[in-house]
Structure formats: C-alpha cells, structure tokens
C-alpha cells in the first residue's frame, strides 16, 4: 500500500489491487452493462421494435419508458469502466504468459464459444452476424501484441511505421468483424504495451481514448494501484467461462420471462 503525507499531517493511502481484484471489478461492471442492454433495453423496453423517431415520441409520451431508458443508459456507462481494465490485463497476461500459443488458443476457443450466447443475448437469435463478442476483439488484440513484439528488433522510423501499420491493421480487423469494444480495445492495448514503462504518458493517452466510453478514465485509478501480483483466488478459466455463461443466463431470462 502506497502512503503519501498530505497537508496538515493527513496520511493518504492507496489500496493494493491485484490482477484478481481488477478481473473481478471488470467482470462486475461488464455484468451491469449487459443487464442494462439485455434485461432493460431488450427485455423491458423492447428497443428493437422502435425506430429512432418512434422511440423519441414514445419517450416523450411515457415517463416510465423514459425512466427505463435512463436506467439502461446509466448501466451501460458503468460498463465502460471494464474496457481499459481488460485491455490492461491483456497486456499483463501477454507479458507474463509462459506460453503465448496456449494463451491465444484459450482466447480463441472462448471467443468462438461465446458467439452463440452473445448473439442470443443481444438479438434473441442463435446466429447473428451484425456484431461479434468482446473476446473476438481481445483475440485480435492478442495477435496484434505478438507482431508488435516482433517489431522490437527494428529501430528508428522504420519501427514506428511498422508498429503503426500493425495497430491500423488490428483496427481494420475489429471493424470488419464489428467486434464489441473493438476500436477502443485495440488502441488501449497498443498504448499499454508500447508505453509500458512510461506511466504518465501511458495514462494520459489511455484516458483520452477511454473517453469514448465516458466513464473509462475512472478505471485508471485501479490500474495505478495495481501491485503486479497475479495470484488468482479463482481459477483463470473461471473468468473466461463467466463471459459466455452470463450472456446465456441473461438471454434465457429474457426469452422465458420477458418475451
């Protein structure tokens, strides 16, 4: 725990936050966001039945509907806290993994396994190609990190150009797949990796990118308090399983009780 002596002798303490703590926080905020989308917007408001014009009219005429829309929006803002943390943890995992191939394979398997639960929760369909789940974004980011690492052997302007092309390529891929959090996840992952030892610059650039999700910059407090400890209270695959399972459960709730 870091301590700082402030004015009037007041001692300010910052908490020690482990990788496990960051993972739990990110999962909780992601769950809140998903509830906002799946339960509130899809299940209670039935947002898909409206056009933007008819929705605006309905909100003006129905105060209860407006309240629900406000709750759903606030819950999605909470979800924005998870994006920088997942990007940060992805870089930490990449730097500390004993086997990149196993790490990438695990991410890819769970990305594929999560697609049907994601489509089911978000659209009520078993297969929907309009967007892909967040683990697809993380898989692409993990591949991007591999190529960025390769560019460390290069120096000067050539290295910078190649790194920019790699990041740009990852942006193209997440855009083509329409993967959730894609653009922001790629930029944050690149920033956390390329400026790993430059904490102030890394934070400033990360905060600017995180503003895409409004609440994202708040997560940097937890990242600053990260101790580097990676011992998990839960098995690492529990966090992978959480993603498709929470989507499946919420999708079933809407299908059974709110259709």
C-alpha positions as CSV (number, residue, x, y, z in Angstrom):
1,X,0.0,0.0,0.0
2,X,1.4,3.4,-1.0
3,X,1.1,6.2,1.5
4,X,1.5,10.0,1.0
5,X,1.8,12.7,3.6
6,X,-0.6,15.4,2.8
7,X,-1.2,18.8,4.3
8,X,-1.9,19.1,8.0
9,X,-0.2,15.7,8.5
10,X,-3.0,13.7,6.9
11,X,-1.8,10.4,5.6
12,X,-3.4,9.3,2.3
13,X,-3.3,5.7,1.5
14,X,-4.0,4.0,-1.8
15,X,-5.2,0.4,-1.9
16,X,-3.2,-2.5,-3.1
17,X,-5.1,-4.0,-6.1
18,X,-4.1,-7.4,-7.6
19,X,-4.8,-8.8,-11.0
20,X,-7.6,-10.8,-9.4
21,X,-9.2,-7.7,-8.0
22,X,-9.1,-6.0,-11.4
23,X,-10.6,-9.0,-13.0
24,X,-13.5,-9.2,-10.5
25,X,-14.2,-5.4,-10.9
26,X,-14.1,-5.6,-14.7
27,X,-16.5,-8.7,-14.6
28,X,-18.9,-6.9,-12.3
29,X,-19.1,-3.7,-14.3
30,X,-19.4,-5.8,-17.5
31,X,-22.3,-7.7,-15.9
32,X,-24.0,-4.4,-15.0
33,X,-23.7,-3.2,-18.6
34,X,-25.0,-6.5,-20.1
35,X,-28.0,-6.4,-17.7
36,X,-28.7,-2.8,-19.0
37,X,-28.6,-4.0,-22.6
38,X,-30.2,-7.4,-22.4
39,X,-32.7,-7.1,-19.5
40,X,-33.6,-3.4,-19.6
41,X,-33.3,-2.4,-23.2
42,X,-34.1,-5.7,-24.9
43,X,-36.4,-7.3,-22.3
44,X,-38.3,-4.4,-20.8
45,X,-38.2,-1.7,-23.4
46,X,-38.0,-4.0,-26.5
47,X,-35.8,-1.4,-28.2
48,X,-35.6,-3.3,-31.5
49,X,-39.3,-2.6,-32.2
50,X,-38.6,1.2,-32.4
51,X,-37.1,3.4,-35.0
52,X,-35.2,6.5,-33.6
53,X,-38.2,8.7,-34.4
54,X,-40.8,6.4,-32.8
55,X,-38.6,5.9,-29.8
56,X,-38.3,9.6,-29.2
57,X,-42.0,10.0,-29.5
58,X,-42.6,7.1,-27.1
59,X,-40.2,8.5,-24.6
60,X,-42.0,11.9,-24.6
61,X,-45.3,10.2,-24.1
62,X,-44.4,7.6,-21.5
63,X,-42.4,8.7,-18.3
64,X,-42.0,5.1,-17.2
65,X,-40.4,4.2,-20.5
66,X,-38.1,7.3,-20.2
67,X,-37.0,6.1,-16.7
68,X,-36.2,2.7,-18.0
69,X,-34.2,4.2,-20.9
70,X,-32.3,6.3,-18.4
71,X,-31.5,3.3,-16.2
72,X,-30.3,1.3,-19.2
73,X,-28.1,4.1,-20.4
74,X,-26.6,4.5,-16.9
75,X,-25.8,0.8,-16.7
76,X,-24.0,0.9,-20.0
77,X,-21.9,3.8,-18.7
78,X,-20.9,1.6,-15.8
79,X,-19.8,-1.0,-18.3
80,X,-17.4,1.5,-19.8
81,X,-15.2,1.0,-16.7
82,X,-14.3,-2.5,-17.8
83,X,-12.8,-1.7,-21.2
84,X,-9.5,-0.2,-20.0
85,X,-9.0,-2.8,-17.4
86,X,-9.5,-5.7,-19.8
87,X,-7.0,-4.1,-22.2
88,X,-4.5,-3.6,-19.4
89,X,-4.9,-7.2,-18.2
90,X,-4.5,-8.5,-21.7
91,X,-1.1,-6.8,-21.9
92,X,-0.1,-8.1,-18.5
93,X,-1.1,-11.6,-19.5
94,X,0.8,-11.3,-22.7
95,X,4.0,-10.1,-21.0
96,X,3.8,-12.8,-18.2
97,X,2.5,-15.8,-20.0
98,X,4.6,-18.9,-20.1
99,X,3.1,-20.0,-23.4
100,X,1.7,-17.4,-25.9
101,X,0.3,-20.2,-28.1
102,X,-1.8,-21.6,-25.2
103,X,-2.9,-18.1,-24.2
104,X,-4.0,-17.3,-27.8
105,X,-5.7,-20.7,-28.2
106,X,-7.6,-20.3,-25.0
107,X,-8.8,-16.8,-26.0
108,X,-9.8,-18.0,-29.5
109,X,-11.7,-21.0,-28.1
110,X,-13.7,-19.0,-25.7
111,X,-14.3,-16.3,-28.3
112,X,-15.9,-18.9,-30.6
113,X,-17.8,-20.5,-27.7
114,X,-19.2,-17.1,-26.7
115,X,-20.6,-16.1,-30.1
116,X,-23.9,-18.0,-29.9
117,X,-24.6,-16.9,-26.3
118,X,-23.7,-13.3,-27.3
119,X,-26.0,-13.4,-30.4
120,X,-28.8,-15.0,-28.3
121,X,-28.5,-12.4,-25.5
122,X,-28.2,-9.3,-27.8
123,X,-30.6,-10.2,-30.5
124,X,-32.6,-13.3,-29.4
125,X,-31.2,-15.2,-32.4
126,X,-28.9,-18.2,-32.4
127,X,-26.7,-16.7,-35.2
128,X,-26.5,-13.0,-35.9
129,X,-23.6,-11.6,-38.0
130,X,-24.3,-7.9,-37.3
131,X,-21.7,-7.9,-34.5
132,X,-19.3,-10.2,-32.6
133,X,-18.5,-10.6,-29.0
134,X,-15.8,-8.8,-27.0
135,X,-13.5,-11.8,-26.9
136,X,-13.1,-11.5,-30.6
137,X,-11.7,-8.1,-30.1
138,X,-9.3,-9.4,-27.4
139,X,-8.2,-12.3,-29.6
140,X,-7.3,-9.8,-32.4
141,X,-5.5,-7.6,-29.8
142,X,-3.5,-10.6,-28.6
143,X,-2.4,-11.3,-32.2
144,X,-1.5,-7.6,-32.6
145,X,0.7,-7.8,-29.5
146,X,2.6,-10.7,-31.0
147,X,3.5,-8.7,-34.1
148,X,4.3,-5.6,-32.1
149,X,6.7,-7.6,-30.0
150,X,8.4,-8.8,-33.2
151,X,8.9,-5.1,-34.2
152,X,11.1,-4.5,-31.1
153,X,14.0,-5.8,-33.2
154,X,13.6,-2.9,-35.5
155,X,14.8,0.6,-34.6
156,X,14.2,4.2,-35.7
157,X,11.5,5.5,-38.1
158,X,11.0,2.0,-39.7
159,X,10.0,0.6,-36.3
160,X,7.5,3.3,-35.7
161,X,6.0,3.0,-39.2
162,X,5.6,-0.8,-38.8
163,X,4.1,-0.5,-35.4
164,X,1.5,2.0,-36.7
165,X,0.7,-0.3,-39.6
166,X,0.2,-3.3,-37.2
167,X,-2.2,-1.3,-35.0
168,X,-4.0,0.1,-38.0
169,X,-4.4,-3.5,-39.3
170,X,-5.9,-4.6,-36.0
171,X,-8.4,-1.7,-36.1
172,X,-9.4,-2.8,-39.6
173,X,-10.0,-6.4,-38.4
174,X,-12.1,-5.5,-35.4
175,X,-14.1,-3.1,-37.7
176,X,-14.7,-5.8,-40.3
177,X,-15.9,-8.2,-37.6
178,X,-17.8,-5.4,-35.8
179,X,-16.4,-6.8,-32.6
180,X,-17.6,-5.3,-29.3
181,X,-15.3,-2.6,-27.8
182,X,-13.1,-3.2,-30.8
183,X,-11.7,0.2,-31.8
184,X,-11.1,1.3,-28.2
185,X,-9.8,-2.1,-27.1
186,X,-7.1,-2.1,-29.9
187,X,-5.9,1.5,-29.1
188,X,-5.8,0.9,-25.4
189,X,-4.0,-2.4,-25.8
190,X,-1.4,-0.8,-28.1
191,X,-0.9,2.1,-25.7
192,X,-0.5,-0.1,-22.6
193,X,2.1,-2.2,-24.5
194,X,4.1,0.4,-26.4
195,X,4.3,2.8,-23.5
196,X,4.5,0.1,-20.8
197,X,7.3,1.8,-18.7
198,X,6.1,5.4,-19.3
199,X,3.3,5.6,-16.8
200,X,2.4,9.2,-17.2
201,X,2.3,9.2,-21.0
202,X,0.5,5.8,-20.9
203,X,-2.1,7.1,-18.6
204,X,-2.7,10.4,-20.5
205,X,-3.1,8.7,-23.8
206,X,-5.2,5.9,-22.3
207,X,-7.5,8.4,-20.6
208,X,-8.1,10.3,-23.9
209,X,-9.0,7.0,-25.7
210,X,-11.1,5.8,-22.7
211,X,-13.3,8.9,-23.0
212,X,-15.0,7.1,-25.9
213,X,-16.9,5.3,-23.1
214,X,-17.2,8.4,-20.9
215,X,-16.6,6.5,-17.6
216,X,-13.5,4.7,-18.9
217,X,-10.9,7.2,-17.4
218,X,-12.1,6.3,-13.8
219,X,-10.6,2.8,-14.3
220,X,-7.1,4.2,-14.4
221,X,-7.2,4.7,-10.6
222,X,-7.4,0.9,-10.2
223,X,-4.7,0.4,-12.8
224,X,-2.4,2.9,-10.9
225,X,-3.0,0.9,-7.7
226,X,-2.1,-2.4,-9.4
227,X,0.6,-4.2,-7.4
228,X,1.7,-6.6,-10.1
229,X,0.5,-9.6,-8.1
230,X,-1.1,-12.2,-10.3
231,X,-2.1,-14.9,-7.9
232,X,-5.8,-15.7,-8.6
233,X,-8.4,-16.6,-6.0
234,X,-10.4,-18.2,-8.7
235,X,-9.1,-20.5,-11.5
236,X,-8.2,-18.4,-14.5
237,X,-10.7,-20.2,-16.7
238,X,-13.5,-19.1,-14.3
239,X,-13.2,-15.6,-15.8
240,X,-13.2,-17.0,-19.3
241,X,-16.4,-19.0,-18.5
242,X,-18.1,-16.1,-16.9
243,X,-18.4,-14.3,-20.2
244,X,-20.5,-16.8,-22.2
245,X,-22.4,-18.0,-19.1
246,X,-23.6,-14.6,-18.0
247,X,-24.7,-13.9,-21.6
248,X,-26.5,-17.2,-21.8
249,X,-28.3,-16.8,-18.5
250,X,-29.4,-13.2,-19.2
251,X,-30.6,-14.2,-22.7
252,X,-32.6,-17.1,-21.2
253,X,-34.2,-14.8,-18.6
254,X,-35.4,-12.5,-21.4
255,X,-36.6,-15.4,-23.6
256,X,-38.5,-17.2,-20.8
257,X,-39.9,-14.3,-18.8
258,X,-40.0,-11.3,-21.0
259,X,-40.8,-12.4,-24.5
